[in-house]
């Protein structure tokens, strides 16, 4: 475009007959770039379009349009496999994507994660995923099998020994079953809600209320959330550049 004289007519992009060619850019992706001026609903794009559009915006540093396509992807997150979301987060250095993608991977059974998914997320994320899942499984088993002990029985408890025995049995038959159900394991909060609806046998009303207050503190349950949060933070600091 800076050529002088007659040769300028032969320069790339000077006329419609001599356009500028971007070999890695499809017509469809460029048309999507123009939607900044005539935007469509996020749901009118398929996942391939959105990912190609994201790559275009990052490569050509289209800051304003990058915000638009990032918003579209966030609106359509559940249309992507979580390994694909993690891949985009790392490849295009988008921190907001990583947390959602990794948490979705934790919810995905290992036998549903294929070699293609493993290649998308990368070896570091896959290894972290395996260890995180194993740690969370161990923690769930401990919570399911070890009830919080009744350290002090309240005044209305007529038989502390029977109260303690029934509390142990009901915890295992309730929380143990809800958390370890092979077909439909419950998250901690839902397992607690169902547990509270059970019959508590010889557990006194006062002891039961006391233990419900202990459970509501969430110390044992919150460990899993804190562990996942710390793992995500470490992975992001290692894999995604912080400007």
N, C-alpha and C positions, 0 to 999 in steps of 0.2 A: 504493500500500500504506500510505501515511501519511494517507489520508483519514480523516475523523472522521464519526461518526453514520451515518445511513442511506445516505449516498452511498458509504460504504466498500464496500457490497455490489455496487456497480456498477464498482468499480475493477478495472483490468486485473490479472488473475492472482489475484483474490480467490476466485473459484470456478471449477469445471471448465467452466462454461458461458461464462466470460469469461476465456479464457486470455491469456497474454502472447504477442504475435506478434513474431517476429523475421523480417522479410521476406526477408533474405538467407541464412537458415538452413533447410536441408532437413531433413525428418524423418530421413532416412538418416544425415546427418552427426551429428545430435543423438544418435541411437541409438548411433553409434560412440563418442561422448563417454562414454556410459554403460558402454562396455566396459572402462573403467578398473577397474570393479568386477567385471567378468566377462570378462577379456581373452581374445581369440582369437589364434591364430597369425598372425604377420605375413603369411604366404602366403595367408591367407584373405581379404585385402583386395585389391581391384584398384587400379590406379594412380590412377584418378579418385577413388575413395573416399579413398585416402591423401592426395592433394593437397587435397581439400575439407576433410578432417579437420585437416590442417596449417594451412590458412587460418583455420579456426574457432579452433584453439588459440592462434594468434598474435593474432588480433583480440580475443579475450576474455581474453587473458593467462592462460591455463590452464597455468601453469608445469609442474606435475607431469605433466599429460597431454601437453604438448608434448614432454617427454623420451620418453614412450612412443611417440608417432607418429613422432618423429625416428628412434628406434631401428628402428621398423617399416620406414621408408623406406630406411634404410641397409642393412637386411637384404635389401631388394628392389630395390636400385639398378639391377640389370641389366634390370629390367622397364621402366624408363623410358628414353626417348631422352635422350642426354646434354644436348641443348639444353634439355630440360624440367628436368633437374636443376640446370643453371646458372640457369635462370629462377627456380626455387624458392629457390636460394641467395641471389639478389639481391633478389627480391620479399619474402622473409621474413627476410632478413639472417641466414642460417645458414651460417657460414664452413665448417663441416665438409663441406658438399655441394659447394662450388665446385671444390676440387682434383680430386675424382673426376670431376665433369662435364666440366671442361676437358680433362683427360687423355684421357677417352673421345672427346671431339670431335677431338683430335689423331689418334686412331686411325681416325676416320671419313673415308672418301674424300670430297673436296670435291663430287664429282658426286652424292653421296647426301645432301647438305645442301640442303634445300629453302628456299623463301622463308619458309614457316611456321617452320622451324627457326631461320632467321636472325632473324625477328621475336621469337621466344621468347628467344634469347640476348642480343639487343640489339646495337646498332651497335658499341659499344666492344669488346665481347667478339668480335664477328665480325671486326672489323678486326685485333685482336690475334691471332686464330686464323689468319687468312690470312698475316700476316707471320711468325708463329711456324712455321707449316708450311713456308713458303718458306725460312726460315733453316735449319730442320732438314734439308730436302731438300738445300740447298747443302752443309751440313756432311757429310751422308751421302755425297754425290758426291765430296767431297774425301778423306774417309777411304777410300772404295772405290778411288780412283784413285791415291792417294799412299801407298805403303807406308812404314812407319817405316824409316829408313835403317840399314844395318849400319855403325856408326861405327868399330868395331874388330873385326877378325876374330880368332877365338881361335887358339891354337897348333896345333890339329889341322886347321885349314882349309888344304888343300893348294893350292887355286886360288882366291884371294880374288875375282878378277875374275869367274870362272864362278859362284862362290857368290853374288855380288851380282846378276848377271844372272838367275839362276834364282829368287832371292828376289823380285825385281821381277815376273817372269813369273807365279810361283805366287801371289803376292799378288793380282794382277789377275784371274787365272783362278779364284781361290778367293774371297777377300773381296769382290772387285769383283762377281763373279757372285752371291754370296749376298746382299749388301746391295742390289743393284740389280735383282734378279729381278723382272720386271714382273708376274708372276703370284703370286709368293710371296716377297716380300722378307723377309729374316730380321732379327730384332732383333740388336743388336751381340753380346750374350753367346752367342746360339745360332750366329751366324755364326762367331765365334771357335772354338767347340767343333767345328764342322764343318771349319773351316780346319785345325785341328791334326791331323785324321785324314787329311789329304792326303799324297801322296808329294812329297818336296822335292828330288828330282833331285840336283844338285851342291851343294846347300846342306849344309855340314858339320853333323854332329850337335851340335857345340859351339856353332856360330853359331845354329843353330835354337833350342837351349835358351836361349841368351842373348836372342834376339829374343822368345821366348815370355814371358820374364820382363818384358821391356819392355812387351809388350802387356798383361800381367796388371796393370800399374800403372794402366791404364785412363784415362790422361790425355786421350787423344783422344776416347774413347767417353763419358767422364763429362761432357764439355762439354755434350752434348745435355741430359742430366738437369739440370745446373745451370742451363742457359738456360731450360728449361721451369719449373723451380722458381722462378726469379727472376721470370719473366713472371706466373706465378700469384700470387706474393706482391704484385707491383705492382697487378695487377687487383683483388685482394681488398682491398688498402688503399684503393683508389679507389672501389670499388663497394659494399663491405660495411662498415658502421659497426663500429668496435671499441669496445665498452663500457669 
